[in-house]
Amino acid sequence: MEEVAHPIIRSSTPVRAFHNPDDVAGVVIFPDRRRMATNSRNGFLRVWDLKDGVMLKEMDARGEAMRDIVLSQDGQLIASCDYGGYVIAWHGDTLTEAFRNYLSAYSLDFSPDGATLATGSCTSTTLWNTKTWQLQGEPLNTTSQHSYYGVSGAALHCVRYSPSGELLAIVTERQIQIWNMVERRRIAIIDQDHTYSLAWMPDGTRLLSAGNPNVREWDSSTWKEVGCNGLWKGDTGSSCQCIAVNYNGTLVAYQTTDNYIRLWRPSDRRTIAIFQHSDSPCCVTFSADGKHILAGGKDKKISEWTVPEHAWPDSKKAPKYLTTLQAQEHDTEAQDCDTEAQNSEKKILAMNMKVRNACISGDLPAAEELLTQEINGKSDHYRSYANRSVVMARKLDWDHALDDATKSLSIRPSLIGYISKGIALCGKKQVRDAKRAFDVAFTLTDGDSKTIHSLFMIKAIALFNANQHSEAIRRIRELAAAHSDADTSLACRVMEVYLYIQLGNSALDRACPTEAADHFTAAVNTGTFLSKSVIDPTCYEEFIALFGCDFNSLWQTANQKRCHALLRAGRLVEVIEAYRYMADMSDETTSVSCLNWSIGFMQELSTFRDHASNAATDATPDLCKYDDENDSISDIDSDIDDVVC
């Protein structure tokens, strides 16, 4: 059946763009289809989430402008070289450094099995064992008598393994050299000036070279050019400097110096799409499924375009390593969906019941042990790392909390991952960075209002724990004012009462009864409605698990502690008024539950009265006066409008 002819697709607007802090030198896509790695002219390697477009991690190589970047076929290793000559490799799962050496490298590539890293310099190409990071045999001597620099050396632009790993193609200043890696000998030399990039067809029968001004095609059985000279020359005659092939060889993308990315189909030797890049593209690659191309350049962006649907590759012909990874990804996503379905009412903190119950009961060692077992059983489970980060934060082990949160996000960006990072950063008093983490978390709520409101309050409590008391209470008040529905209003009032009680407890701990009394009074006034309300603790389990909050009997706690604080401050008239207020507002159930407390408090009050004549000398002095370092009620209220987000 004759194939339907389609017009050339032309576009100057990408479907989306990833904004990089500096010029983009290279881009590679992980086979899991979830992540992308880029290197930059400012010496940073960055890993991105392809679904949400956020940067997952930024790794400072050495501060030198970077040249080449490669990824092993299984995604387990990333390597890059810079203009200073250093080669650095990272583990693809943990994004931790695996290897660093000064090799004067211009280009590099992993063998298809990932066992070897080839690094090319101006005089030779060296081979490194990626398990031991030791040299494998003698370097390949790539010097050329035709070099502008003499026999001692030549500029090297690119090294690329063939799909079988049997051959290695090396671009020097004026040649393309083909080496047999089994025999460790050069088997062919193609005299070709100004070649910058290479790409093999997946079956290994063709080698493509991009240079000035053409893309050329070479038969790997004869090393003769296929087709007529200049067959792939761009319409403008501009130089082709970077080239990529999709996974089954049905499409070729190449970048030209006139700011175009051209999509070419080898089967009928036709250009099917032309995408205009905003400024000097330097690199191009296909997505793992072959349905998109991504290009980076001097515009400090990685732009993504959609391949025309009629040219999408047949997924049934995907290579084994890719179909295996996709199957694993499908299984992982299915497991995640099962977990999310089981926790549909617990969208933020998805834990198994044993871990959740341990967190709620305060058995943090047990929770940590259970999560560590989960991690040891499945090291790439992002939720387990995020949940353990929460537990470490509860234990005030902020460094380990941040490490676990970072690990979680390196595996997969998630709502709980960014929440745990925000909490950990607040614990380390890195408030600005914490706010950024929470801002990203808001983008992962899928617009669910209940989740957004819960996240708003989580952020407020985290900021409160970072000593941002005024801002925390302001945020709770703003949420209550913006949403008048009963559930949100009740939750906000509960949170505000809880935060005022924490301020009061802190003041008592610092022997500041007057300040404490004011905070507890604010809690009582805010929570007046709680005297007749039944607070369902299950509605606040997320906050209990995350922070260890105690929402039991908030109204009674606020009133009782106010009485104690006023008594310690020697304000007897207000003590009696506070006690009567509590008695008058309490229903029968509350009065019964407070009976023992009432008896004890009246005995304490009686003792205080008996010594009233000596109060000037015997009463506990209020040594703590409100100042700039303490949050009084007036401070909080007056500072509300002055807090800057």
C-alpha positions in Angstrom: 0.0 0.0 0.0 1.4 3.3 -1.0 2.2 5.6 1.9 0.2 8.8 2.1 2.4 11.9 1.5 2.3 14.4 4.3 3.3 18.1 4.1 6.4 19.2 6.0 5.5 20.3 9.5 7.0 23.7 10.4 6.9 25.2 13.9 8.7 27.9 15.8 6.8 27.2 19.1 7.8 24.2 21.2 5.2 22.3 23.1 7.1 23.2 26.3 10.5 24.4 27.5 12.7 23.7 30.5 14.4 26.8 31.6 18.1 26.3 32.4 20.2 28.9 34.3 22.8 28.9 31.5 23.6 27.7 27.9 22.8 24.1 27.4 25.7 22.0 26.0 24.1 18.5 26.0 21.0 16.6 26.8 20.2 12.9 27.4 17.0 11.0 28.3 16.9 8.3 30.9 15.3 5.0 29.6 12.7 5.2 32.4 11.2 8.0 30.4 10.8 10.0 33.6 14.1 12.0 33.8 16.4 14.0 31.6 20.0 15.1 32.3 21.6 18.2 30.8 25.0 19.8 31.1 25.8 23.5 30.8 28.3 26.1 30.0 28.5 27.1 33.6 29.7 23.7 34.7 26.6 22.2 36.2 24.9 18.9 35.4 21.2 19.0 36.1 18.6 16.2 36.3 15.0 17.1 35.4 11.6 15.5 35.8 10.1 15.1 32.4 6.5 14.9 33.6 6.4 18.0 35.8 9.2 19.9 34.2 11.0 20.6 37.5 14.7 20.3 38.3 15.3 17.4 40.6 19.0 17.9 41.3 21.8 20.2 40.4 25.4 18.9 40.5 28.4 21.2 40.4 31.0 19.3 38.4 33.9 21.8 38.7 32.6 25.1 37.5 34.2 24.6 34.0 32.1 24.8 30.8 31.0 21.3 29.9 31.4 19.5 26.6 29.9 16.1 26.1 27.4 14.2 28.2 26.5 10.5 27.8 24.2 8.0 29.6 24.6 4.3 29.9 22.0 2.3 28.0 20.4 1.1 31.3 20.5 4.6 32.9 22.8 3.5 35.7 25.6 5.9 34.9 25.9 9.4 33.6 29.3 10.9 32.5 30.4 14.3 31.3 33.6 16.0 30.4 34.5 19.7 30.6 36.7 22.2 28.9 39.2 21.8 31.7 39.8 18.2 30.7 38.1 16.5 33.6 35.8 13.5 33.2 33.2 13.0 36.0 30.7 10.1 36.2 27.7 9.8 38.5 25.4 6.9 39.5 22.1 7.3 37.7 20.0 6.2 40.6 21.5 8.1 43.5 23.1 10.9 41.4 26.2 10.5 43.6 29.7 10.8 42.1 31.3 7.5 40.9 34.4 8.7 39.2 36.5 11.8 38.6 39.8 12.1 36.7 41.8 14.6 34.6 41.9 13.0 31.1 42.0 16.0 28.8 38.8 14.5 27.3 36.9 16.1 24.4 34.2 13.4 24.1 33.1 10.2 25.7 30.7 7.3 25.4 29.6 4.2 27.2 29.7 0.7 25.6 26.2 -0.7 25.0 26.6 -3.0 28.1 27.7 -0.1 30.3 30.9 -2.0 31.3 33.3 0.5 29.6 33.6 4.2 29.3 35.6 5.5 26.3 37.2 8.9 26.7 38.8 10.7 23.7 41.5 13.3 23.9 43.6 15.0 21.2 46.2 12.1 21.2 44.4 9.0 22.2 41.2 7.3 23.4 41.3 5.5 26.8 38.9 2.8 28.0 37.8 2.6 31.6 36.2 -0.3 33.5 33.0 1.1 35.1 33.0 -1.4 37.9 36.6 -0.7 39.1 37.3 2.5 37.3 40.6 1.1 36.2 42.1 1.5 32.7 41.4 -1.4 30.3 44.6 -2.0 28.3 46.6 0.5 26.4 45.0 3.7 25.0 44.0 3.8 21.3 46.4 6.0 19.4 44.3 8.3 17.3 47.0 10.8 16.2 47.1 11.7 12.5 49.8 12.8 10.2 47.3 15.2 8.7 46.7 17.1 11.9 47.0 20.9 11.9 48.8 20.3 15.1 51.3 17.8 13.7 51.7 14.1 14.4 51.7 14.7 18.2 48.0 15.5 18.4 44.8 16.4 16.8 41.5 17.9 17.8 39.0 15.2 18.7 35.3 15.9 18.4 33.3 12.7 19.0 33.6 9.1 20.1 30.6 6.7 19.7 30.2 3.0 20.1 28.3 0.9 17.5 25.1 -0.8 18.8 26.9 -4.1 19.1 29.8 -2.6 20.9 32.2 -4.3 18.5 33.2 -1.0 16.8 34.1 2.5 18.0 33.9 5.5 15.7 36.2 8.4 16.6 36.1 11.8 14.9 39.5 13.6 14.8 40.3 16.9 13.2 40.2 15.6 9.6 39.2 12.0 9.8 36.6 9.5 11.0 38.5 6.5 12.4 36.8 3.1 12.9 38.3 0.8 15.5 37.5 -2.9 16.1 37.2 -3.1 19.9 37.6 -6.8 20.0 40.9 -6.8 18.2 41.9 -3.3 19.4 42.9 -2.1 16.0 41.9 0.6 13.5 40.1 -1.0 10.6 39.1 2.1 8.5 39.9 5.7 8.0 37.4 8.1 6.4 39.0 11.3 5.2 36.4 13.9 6.2 37.0 17.5 7.3 35.0 19.3 9.9 32.9 16.5 11.3 31.5 17.3 14.7 29.0 14.6 15.6 28.2 10.9 15.0 25.2 8.6 15.3 24.8 4.9 14.5 21.7 3.4 13.0 20.3 0.8 15.5 21.1 -2.1 13.3 24.8 -1.0 12.9 24.7 -1.0 9.1 25.0 2.8 8.8 27.1 5.5 10.5 25.8 9.1 10.2 28.2 12.0 10.5 27.3 15.6 10.9 29.6 18.4 9.8 30.2 21.4 7.7 28.0 21.7 5.8 26.4 18.2 5.4 25.1 15.1 7.2 26.6 12.1 5.5 25.7 8.4 5.6 28.4 5.6 5.6 28.0 1.9 4.8 29.6 0.0 7.7 30.5 -2.9 5.4 32.5 -0.9 2.9 32.9 2.5 4.7 31.8 4.2 1.5 29.3 7.0 1.4 25.8 6.1 0.7 24.0 8.2 -1.8 25.2 11.3 -3.6 27.4 13.9 -1.9 25.4 16.6 -0.1 22.2 14.6 -0.1 21.4 15.8 3.4 22.5 19.3 3.0 20.2 21.8 4.7 18.0 24.1 2.7 20.1 27.1 3.7 23.5 25.3 3.4 24.2 25.9 7.0 26.5 23.7 9.0 25.1 20.5 10.7 26.7 20.1 14.1 24.7 17.6 16.1 22.7 14.5 15.1 20.4 12.0 16.8 18.5 8.8 15.7 15.4 7.4 17.3 15.4 3.9 18.8 14.4 2.0 15.7 16.2 4.2 13.1 13.1 5.5 11.3 13.8 9.1 12.1 16.9 11.3 12.3 17.0 14.7 13.9 19.9 17.1 13.3 20.7 20.6 14.4 22.0 23.4 12.1 23.7 26.6 12.8 20.9 28.6 11.3 18.8 27.8 14.4 16.8 24.9 12.9 16.1 21.4 14.1 15.3 19.2 11.1 13.5 15.9 11.2 14.5 13.5 8.4 13.1 10.1 7.4 15.6 7.7 5.9 13.0 5.4 4.4 12.0 7.9 1.7 14.8 10.4 2.3 12.4 13.2 3.1 12.3 16.0 5.5 9.1 15.7 7.5 9.4 18.5 10.0 11.4 21.7 10.6 11.5 23.3 14.1 12.9 26.7 14.6 15.0 27.1 17.8 15.1 30.5 19.4 18.9 30.8 19.5 21.8 28.5 18.4 20.8 25.0 19.3 23.8 22.9 20.5 22.3 19.5 21.1 19.4 17.4 20.2 17.9 14.0 21.2 14.8 11.9 21.0 12.5 11.0 23.9 12.7 7.4 25.0 9.4 6.6 23.1 10.5 8.5 20.0 7.5 10.7 20.0 9.3 13.9 21.0 12.6 15.6 20.3 14.4 17.8 22.8 17.0 20.4 21.9 19.1 22.8 24.0 21.3 25.8 23.2 22.3 29.3 23.9 18.8 30.4 24.7 19.2 28.7 28.1 16.3 26.4 27.4 15.6 22.7 26.6 12.8 23.0 24.0 10.5 20.0 23.3 8.7 19.4 20.1 6.3 16.7 19.1 7.2 14.4 16.3 4.4 14.2 13.7 2.1 11.4 14.7 2.3 9.7 11.3 6.0 9.3 11.9 5.9 7.8 15.4 8.0 4.6 15.7 6.4 1.2 16.1 6.6 0.4 19.8 6.5 -3.3 19.1 10.0 -2.9 17.5 11.5 -1.2 20.5 14.8 -2.7 21.7 14.7 -5.3 24.5 16.3 -3.0 27.1 13.7 -0.3 26.5 10.7 -2.6 26.5 12.0 -4.2 29.7 12.4 -0.9 31.4 8.9 0.2 30.2 7.4 -3.0 31.6 9.1 -2.4 34.9 7.8 1.2 34.9 4.3 -0.1 34.1 4.5 -2.5 37.1 5.8 0.3 39.3 3.0 2.7 38.2 0.5 -0.1 38.8 1.8 -0.7 42.3 1.7 3.1 42.9 -1.8 3.3 41.7 -2.8 0.4 44.1 -1.2 2.3 47.0 -2.9 5.5 46.0 -6.2 3.8 45.7 -5.8 2.3 49.2 -4.9 5.7 50.5 -7.4 7.8 48.6 -8.4 9.5 51.8 -4.8 10.0 52.7 -3.4 11.6 49.6 -0.5 13.4 51.3 1.0 10.8 53.6 0.7 7.4 51.9 2.1 4.9 54.5 1.3 1.4 55.3 -0.8 1.1 58.4 2.0 -0.2 60.7 4.2 2.8 59.9 1.3 5.2 60.1 0.1 3.9 63.5 3.7 4.1 64.8 4.0 7.7 63.8 0.6 8.6 65.3 1.4 6.8 68.6 4.8 8.5 68.7 6.8 5.2 68.4 9.3 6.8 66.1 12.1 4.1 66.4 9.6 1.5 65.2 8.5 3.7 62.3 12.1 4.3 61.3 12.9 0.6 61.4 9.9 -0.3 59.3 10.7 2.3 56.7 14.3 1.2 56.6 13.2 -2.3 55.9 11.0 -1.0 53.0 14.0 0.8 51.6 16.3 -2.1 51.9 13.7 -4.3 50.1 13.1 -1.8 47.4 15.8 0.9 47.2 14.0 3.0 44.6 10.7 3.5 46.5 10.5 7.2 46.7 7.7 7.3 49.2 9.6 5.2 51.7 12.5 7.7 51.7 10.1 10.7 52.0 8.2 9.0 54.9 11.5 8.2 56.6 12.4 11.9 56.2 9.3 12.8 58.1 10.2 10.4 60.9 13.8 11.8 61.1 12.3 15.3 61.2 10.1 14.2 64.1 13.3 13.0 65.8 14.9 16.4 65.1 17.6 14.7 63.0 17.4 17.4 60.3 20.4 16.4 58.3 19.2 12.8 57.8 15.7 14.1 57.2 17.0 16.3 54.3 19.1 13.5 52.9 16.1 11.2 52.7 13.9 13.9 51.2 16.5 14.6 48.6 16.9 10.9 47.8 13.2 10.6 47.4 13.0 13.4 44.9 16.0 12.1 42.9 14.0 8.9 42.3 10.7 10.6 41.5 9.3 14.0 42.2 6.2 13.8 44.4 4.0 15.8 46.7 5.2 14.0 49.9 8.8 14.3 48.6 8.6 18.1 48.4 6.7 18.3 51.7 9.3 16.3 53.5 12.0 18.5 52.0 10.2 21.7 53.1 9.8 20.4 56.6 13.5 19.4 56.8 14.7 22.7 55.5 12.5 24.5 58.0 14.1 22.4 60.7 17.5 23.6 59.5 16.1 27.2 59.6 16.6 27.5 55.8 13.3 29.2 55.4 13.7 30.6 51.9 14.7 27.2 50.4 11.8 25.6 52.4 9.3 27.9 50.8 10.6 27.0 47.4 10.1 23.3 48.1 6.5 23.9 49.4 5.8 26.0 46.3 6.7 23.1 44.1 4.6 20.8 46.3 1.5 23.0 45.5 2.0 22.3 41.8 1.6 18.5 42.5 -1.8 18.7 44.2 -3.7 18.2 40.9 -5.9 21.2 41.9 -7.6 19.2 44.7 -8.9 21.8 47.1 -8.8 19.6 50.1 -5.2 18.7 49.5 -4.3 22.3 48.8 -5.8 23.4 52.1 -4.1 20.7 54.0 -0.8 21.6 52.4 -1.3 25.2 53.3 -1.6 24.3 56.9 1.3 21.9 56.8 3.5 24.7 55.4 2.3 27.0 58.2 3.2 24.5 60.9 6.6 23.9 59.4 7.2 27.7 59.2 6.0 28.0 62.8 8.6 25.3 63.8 11.2 27.4 62.1 10.4 30.3 64.5 8.3 32.1 61.8 5.4 32.4 64.3 3.8 35.5 63.0 3.8 34.4 59.4 2.5 31.0 60.3 -0.5 32.4 62.1 -1.1 34.9 59.4 -1.2 32.2 56.8 -3.8 30.2 58.8 -6.0 33.3 59.2 -5.7 34.1 55.5 -6.8 30.5 54.6 -9.8 30.8 56.9 -10.8 34.2 55.5 -10.5 33.0 51.9 -12.6 29.8 52.4 -15.8 30.0 54.4 -16.8 26.3 54.1 -17.3 24.6 57.4 -14.5 22.0 57.2 -11.8 24.5 56.3 -13.0 27.1 58.8 -13.0 24.5 61.6 -9.5 23.2 60.6 -8.0 26.7 60.5 -9.5 27.5 64.0 -8.1 24.2 65.4 -4.7 25.0 63.9 -4.6 28.5 65.3 -5.6 27.3 68.8 -2.9 24.7 68.6 -0.2 27.2 67.6 -1.1 29.6 70.3 -0.9 26.8 72.9 2.6 26.0 71.6 3.6 29.6 72.1 2.2 29.5 75.6 4.1 26.3 76.4 7.3 27.9 75.1 6.8 30.9 77.3 6.2 28.7 80.4 9.4 26.8 79.6 11.2 30.1 79.6 9.7 31.1 83.0 7.6 33.8 81.4 4.1 33.3 82.9 2.7 36.7 81.8 3.6 36.1 78.2 2.3 32.6 78.5 -1.0 33.7 79.9 -1.5 36.1 77.0 -0.9 33.3 74.5 -3.2 30.9 76.3 -5.9 33.6 76.4 -5.6 34.1 72.7 -6.0 30.3 72.3 -9.2 30.4 74.5 -10.7 33.3 72.6 -9.9 31.8 69.2 -11.3 28.4 70.3 -14.5 29.5 72.0 -16.5 27.3 69.7 -14.5 24.3 70.7 -16.1 24.0 74.1 -19.2 22.6 72.5 -17.5 20.9 69.5 -16.3 17.4 69.2 -13.0 17.3 67.4 -12.5 14.1 65.4 -8.8 13.2 65.7 -8.9 11.0 62.5 -9.5 14.2 60.5 -6.1 15.5 61.6 -4.0 12.3 61.4 -1.9 13.8 58.6 -0.7 16.5 61.0 -0.3 14.1 63.9 1.9 11.8 61.8 3.9 14.7 60.3 4.5 16.8 63.4 3.3 14.8 66.4 0.6 17.4 67.0 -1.7 16.8 70.0 -5.3 17.9 69.1 -6.9 16.1 72.1 -9.0 18.4 74.3 -7.6 21.7 72.9 -10.2 23.8 74.5 -9.7 22.3 78.0 -5.9 22.5 77.6 -6.0 26.2 76.6 -8.2 27.1 79.6 -6.4 25.0 82.1 -3.0 26.3 81.1 -4.3 29.9 81.1 -5.3 29.4 84.7 -1.9 28.1 85.7 -0.1 30.8 83.8 -2.1 33.6 85.4 -1.6 32.1 88.8 2.2 31.9 88.3 2.1 35.5 87.2 0.3 36.5 90.4 -2.8 37.8 88.6 -5.3 36.4 91.1 -8.4 38.4 89.9 -7.9 37.1 86.4 -7.3 33.6 87.7 -10.7 33.5 89.3 -12.3 35.0 86.1 -10.6 32.4 83.9 -11.6 29.6 86.2 -15.3 30.7 86.3 -15.3 31.2 82.5 -14.1 27.6 82.0 -16.8 26.3 84.5 -19.6 28.3 82.9 -18.7 27.2 79.3 -18.1 23.5 80.1 -20.8 21.0 79.4 -21.5 18.1 81.7 -19.0 15.8 79.9 -16.2 18.4 80.0 -16.9 19.1 83.7 -16.6 15.4 84.6 -13.4 15.0 82.6 -11.9 18.1 84.3 -12.9 17.1 87.8 -9.5 15.8 89.0 -7.8 18.8 87.4 -10.2 21.2 89.1 -9.5 19.6 92.6 -5.8 19.9 92.1 -6.0 23.5 90.8 -8.2 24.7 93.7 -5.7 23.2 96.1 -2.9 25.1 94.3 -4.9 28.3 94.4 -5.7 27.8 98.1 -2.0 27.4 98.9 -1.2 30.5 96.9 -3.8 32.5 98.8 -2.5 31.3 102.2 0.8 32.9 101.3 -0.7 36.0 99.7 0.7 38.2 102.4 4.2 37.1 101.4 3.5 37.3 97.7 6.0 40.1 97.2 8.8 37.9 98.3 7.5 34.3 97.7 5.7 34.6 94.4 7.4 33.3 91.3 8.8 36.4 89.6 7.9 37.0 85.9 11.5 37.4 84.8 10.6 37.3 81.1 9.4 40.6 79.6 8.3 41.0 76.1 11.0 42.1 73.8 12.1 41.8 70.2 13.1 38.1 70.6 9.7 36.9 72.0 6.4 36.7 70.3 3.7 38.4 72.4 0.1 38.5 71.2 0.5 42.2 70.4 3.6 41.4 68.4 1.9 38.8 66.4 -1.1 40.9 65.6 0.9 44.0 64.8 3.4 42.1 62.7 0.8 40.3 60.7 0.8 42.9 58.0 4.5 43.3 57.9 5.4 39.7 57.1 6.9 39.3 53.6 6.4 36.0 51.8 
